[in-house]
Amino acid sequence: MTFKAIYIDKAEDQYQCRLTELQDSDLPAGEVTIDVEYSTLNYKDGLAITGASPVVRRFPMVPGIDFSGVVESGQHPDFQPGQRVLINGWGLGEKYWGGLAQKATVPGKWLLPVPENMSAYDVMAVGTAGYTAMLCVMALEKYGITPGSGPVLVTGANGGVGSFAIAFLAKLGYHVVASTGRTEEAERLQKLGAQEIVDRQTLSEPGRPLGKELWAAAIDTVGSHTLANVCASTIYGGVVAACGLAQGMDLPASVAPFILRGVTLTGIDSVMCPMPLRQTAWENIARLTDRIMLDNISMLIGMNDVIETAQQLLDGKVKGRVVVDVNRF
Ligand code: NDP
């Protein structure tokens, strides 16, 4: 039996990514075999597919940090053939073969059942970006932020994480301020629930250690000077959840917001996030997500479009989320 996959190889130091046909016997050994239905394109997949950054740790590699599908066979007591499952992170597409393929094998302990009121498409329309956004929202609430605390800033607003962060916060009753480099997309962001739009340039240059207190909390997908300025303008006792590095991996900040305003900076990792937190995140997602939200944020492509779209994603030309139907070409 054969299946199709996006396949990254590094022969004689030449980085190559192509759509190809593989044998079932090529699949790495794994506890549960899944007929994949949908995967997605995330920033990390863009880096893996283009080779722009060394996120792939083993070759050959099938990229795709998340997927949903149907259990074909396996030995895990919690997952029977025919059951719909989803998976995010755990090193898929980096250390282990990921979801941009018609078939995958994974350990059962990494799988979650698809929530009852969602389809295999829906969970990937949310995908790792939406799940990360929910982890950020949960982190803000863990440190005491409520809709009454004040405005919440979301940076990288037009990206996948940013779009879902806005939508979830708005649905929970927060006043959301969206920071974007694409202010012409203001209407889209308002539709998602943003009440104020700021140009990302106001945050992306080197700033002062402390600024005017503008927001009670923030979800930052951008890092670098932006994260430093976000912290500097957070109100006394506020909370900043940092999950991304779209501007840069550095953090050229001072300790002033932390020691003079008691600001909390909390880090978010979706990849190795413990299972109980994932389960809560997906329960919250299933409760808060609706059709309009998914349709406004996500678009669907087939496998033939994956490599080109990955480059567009890195070029900042994609809005929201890209879902990949792995059985469409
Ligand atoms: P996207 O590519 O969809 O969105 C990133 C957004 O960041 C862009 O849409 C753009 O928003 C903004 N942006 C891009 N370049 C710059 C720049 N130079 N300066 C400032 N803003 C910029 O990515 P995702 O939403 O999927 O992911 C966002 C970040 O979060 C990435 O860095 C990703 O690696 C990280 N991430 C981390 C996870 C974790 O577990 N910690 C999980 C998932 C993602 P706009 O046009 O609105 O300005």
Residues whose N, C-alpha, C, O or C-beta is under 5 A from the ligand:
A	BS01	NDP	N42 Y43 K44 T128 A129 T132 G156 A157 N158 G159 G160 V161 G162 S179 T180 G181 R182 R200 T221 V222 C243 G244 L245 A246 Q247 I268 D269 S270 V271 L313 G316 V318 G320
